Amino acid sequence: MKTIERIFNASTGETTDIERDMTAEEIAEVERAQAQAAERAIKAAEAATQKQALLNKLGITEEEAKLLLS
């Protein structure tokens, strides 16, 4: 995997981009972050499914539920 490092020189205002191979540690961190994001997406989808199932069971819409809880 490749990464791009951006270096900004405040005295000259120049920005330099350097492309390099990622270290094993950086690759592992990216993979961990991707796995965590996938897990959060799965949990969010499950929660939305459960929420909709409850609304269907009660026979009300999401807007009606919000009114009841306000």
C-alpha positions as CSV (number, residue, x, y, z in Angstrom):
1,M,0.0,0.0,0.0
2,K,1.1,3.5,-0.7
3,T,0.6,6.7,1.3
4,I,1.2,10.3,0.6
5,E,2.9,12.6,3.1
6,R,2.3,16.3,2.7
7,I,5.0,18.6,4.0
8,F,4.3,22.3,4.4
9,N,7.2,24.8,4.7
10,A,5.8,27.7,6.6
11,S,8.7,30.0,5.7
12,T,8.3,29.6,1.9
13,G,4.7,28.6,1.8
14,E,5.6,25.5,-0.3
15,T,3.8,22.2,0.0
16,T,5.5,19.0,-1.0
17,D,3.8,15.7,-1.4
18,I,5.9,12.5,-1.0
19,E,4.5,9.1,-2.0
20,R,5.9,6.2,-0.1
21,D,5.1,2.6,0.9
22,M,3.2,2.2,4.1
23,T,4.9,0.4,7.0
24,A,3.5,-2.8,8.3
25,E,2.2,-0.9,11.4
26,E,0.4,1.7,9.2
27,I,-1.2,-1.1,7.1
28,A,-2.4,-2.8,10.3
29,E,-3.9,0.4,11.5
30,V,-5.7,1.0,8.3
31,E,-7.1,-2.5,8.4
32,R,-8.2,-2.1,12.0
33,A,-9.9,1.2,11.1
34,Q,-11.7,-0.5,8.1
35,A,-12.8,-3.4,10.3
36,Q,-14.2,-1.0,13.0
37,A,-16.0,1.0,10.3
38,A,-17.6,-2.1,8.9
39,E,-18.6,-3.3,12.4
40,R,-20.2,0.1,13.1
41,A,-22.1,-0.1,9.8
42,I,-23.4,-3.5,10.6
43,K,-24.5,-2.4,14.1
44,A,-26.3,0.6,12.6
45,A,-28.1,-1.5,10.0
46,E,-29.2,-4.0,12.7
47,A,-30.4,-1.1,15.0
48,A,-32.4,0.4,12.1
49,T,-34.0,-3.0,11.3
50,Q,-34.9,-3.5,14.9
51,K,-36.3,0.0,15.1
52,Q,-38.4,-0.5,12.0
53,A,-39.7,-3.9,13.3
54,L,-40.8,-2.3,16.5
55,L,-42.6,0.6,14.6
56,N,-44.3,-2.0,12.4
57,K,-45.3,-4.1,15.5
58,L,-46.8,-0.9,17.1
59,G,-48.4,0.1,13.8
60,I,-47.0,3.6,13.9
61,T,-44.7,5.7,11.7
62,E,-41.4,7.2,12.9
63,E,-42.9,10.6,12.9
64,E,-45.7,9.4,15.2
65,A,-43.2,7.8,17.5
66,K,-41.3,11.1,17.7
67,L,-44.5,12.8,18.7
68,L,-45.3,10.3,21.4
69,L,-41.8,10.7,22.9
70,S,-41.7,14.5,22.8
